[in-house]
C-alpha cells in the first residue's frame, strides 16, 4: 500500500481545509440558518417553527423520562414481589429451611408490607388514571 492511501492528507491552508468534502453540512448551524432564510420565510414563521421544534424536543425528553419511570417502577415491583415471596416462604415452611434470621425477616416484612408499594406506584398510577 502506498503511504498516501493509508493516511489522511493534512491541508496546507485553511482555504483548502474549508473546500474539503469531509464537512457535514446538516450539522452546520450557519448553513441551516442560511437555508431557512433562503426559503423566504418571514420572522413570524421562523419563530413558529422554532417553537414547534422546541416543543418536539421537550416531548421527546418527557417520553424518555416516562420510559425510565416505568422501568424503575417495574424493577421495584419485582424486588417487592421477591421480598413478599421470601417472607411468605419463611412463614409457611419449616425453620430448618430458613436462611434469614428473625431480625432480617422483620426488616423484609416491614419493607414489603409497609408503605413502599403505595408510595412507589400511587403517584404514577393516579397520573395515568386522570382526575
C-alpha positions, -999 to 999 in steps of 0.1 A, spaced: 0 0 0 11 35 -8 15 59 22 -8 84 7 -36 59 7 -34 50 44 -31 84 59 -53 115 55 -36 144 39 -33 174 61 -44 206 43 -17 231 37 -40 261 41 -73 269 58 -89 276 24 -80 241 13 -95 227 45 -127 246 40 -130 233 5 -128 197 17 -158 174 13 -153 160 48 -176 186 64 -211 176 73 -235 203 62 -265 191 81 -247 198 114 -235 232 103 -258 257 121 -248 285 99 -257 265 68 -291 256 84 -298 293 92 -289 303 57 -311 276 42 -340 287 65 -336 324 55 -333 315 18 -367 298 19 -383 332 20 -400 327 54 -410 357 74 -398 362 110 -432 350 124 -430 317 106 -394 311 116 -403 317 153 -433 294 149 -411 266 135 -385 272 163 -413 269 189 -426 238 173 -391 222 173 -387 232 209 -420 215 217 -409 183 200 -376 183 219 -395 187 252 -419 159 244 -391 136 234 -374 143 267 -406 136 286 -411 104 267 -377 92 276 -382 102 312 -415 83 312 -398 51 299 -372 54 328 -400 59 353 -418 28 341 -386 8 341 -379 18 377 -415 10 387 -412 -25 373 -378 -30 390 -392 -20 424 -423 -41 418 -401 -72 411 -380 -65 442 -411 -61 464 -426 -93 450 -393 -111 457 -394 -98 493 -430 -108 498 -424 -143 484 -393 -146 507 -414 -135 537 -442 -159 528 -417 -188 523 -403 -182 558 -438 -180 573 -451 -212 556 -421 -236 557 -401 -253 585 -375 -234 604 -347 -257 592 -352 -244 557 -350 -208 566 -319 -188 555 -328 -154 572 -326 -145 608 -356 -132 627 -343 -96 626 -337 -99 588 -371 -113 583 -387 -84 603 -369 -59 580 -382 -76 549 -417 -78 564 -417 -41 573 -404 -30 539 -427 -52 518 -459 -49 538 -453 -13 547 -460 18 526 -434 11 499 -459 -4 475 -482 25 479 -455 52 478 -439 39 446 -469 34 425 -497 56 436 -484 89 422 -477 73 388 -510 54 387 -530 85 397 -514 105 370 -522 78 344 -558 73 356 -565 110 355 -587 132 378 
